[in-house]
Amino acid sequence: MSAIILNDKPAVKVNAKPIMWGSTEKARLFDIDGDQRWVSRKYSHFNEDKNTLVIEEWLFKKMFPKG
């Protein structure tokens, strides 16, 4: 099993759906398992074909402290 890396840092991959109206230059709004969260474009990468979002691990832990 390979580790997930983004921007040379550990990362987490989650299923996500973009919220159409939630988009700015610096962040994008996603539905992640029923929770709507703004995610920094700098610390994430969205794959539209697979509806997967890779987020740097530190940011994911900050967004979902109990997860």
C-alpha positions as CSV (number, residue, x, y, z in Angstrom):
1,M,0.0,0.0,0.0
2,S,1.4,3.4,-0.9
3,A,1.2,6.5,1.2
4,I,-0.8,9.4,-0.1
5,I,1.4,12.5,-0.6
6,L,0.4,16.0,-1.6
7,N,2.8,18.9,-1.8
8,D,5.5,16.6,-0.3
9,K,3.4,16.1,2.8
10,P,1.2,13.3,4.1
11,A,-2.4,13.5,2.8
12,V,-5.8,12.0,3.1
13,K,-8.1,11.0,0.3
14,V,-11.9,11.4,0.8
15,N,-15.0,11.2,-1.3
16,A,-16.3,14.7,-2.0
17,K,-18.8,16.5,-4.2
18,P,-18.2,20.1,-5.0
19,I,-21.0,22.6,-4.2
20,M,-21.6,24.5,-7.4
21,W,-22.0,28.0,-5.9
22,G,-19.1,27.6,-3.4
23,S,-15.9,28.6,-5.3
24,T,-13.4,31.4,-4.8
25,E,-9.9,31.9,-6.0
26,K,-8.4,30.5,-2.7
27,A,-11.0,27.9,-1.6
28,R,-13.8,25.6,-2.8
29,L,-16.8,24.3,-1.0
30,F,-17.3,20.5,-0.8
31,D,-19.8,18.1,0.6
32,I,-17.6,15.6,2.4
33,D,-19.8,12.8,3.9
34,G,-22.7,15.1,4.5
35,D,-20.6,18.0,6.0
36,Q,-20.1,21.1,3.9
37,R,-16.6,22.4,4.3
38,W,-14.5,25.1,2.6
39,V,-11.2,23.6,1.5
40,S,-8.1,25.6,0.6
41,R,-7.0,25.0,-3.0
42,K,-3.4,25.4,-2.0
43,Y,-3.5,22.4,0.3
44,S,-5.8,20.1,-1.7
45,H,-6.4,18.5,-5.1
46,F,-9.8,17.5,-6.4
47,N,-10.2,14.7,-9.0
48,E,-13.5,15.5,-10.8
49,D,-13.5,12.1,-12.7
50,K,-13.5,10.1,-9.4
51,N,-15.1,12.7,-7.1
52,T,-12.1,12.3,-4.7
53,L,-10.4,15.1,-2.8
54,V,-6.9,14.8,-1.5
55,I,-6.2,17.1,1.5
56,E,-3.0,17.6,3.4
57,E,-3.3,15.5,6.5
58,W,-2.8,18.4,9.0
59,L,-5.6,20.4,7.4
60,F,-7.9,17.3,7.4
61,K,-7.3,16.8,11.1
62,K,-8.1,20.5,11.7
63,M,-11.3,20.3,9.7
64,F,-12.4,17.0,11.3
65,P,-10.8,16.8,14.7
66,K,-12.7,13.6,15.8
67,G,-12.2,11.9,12.4
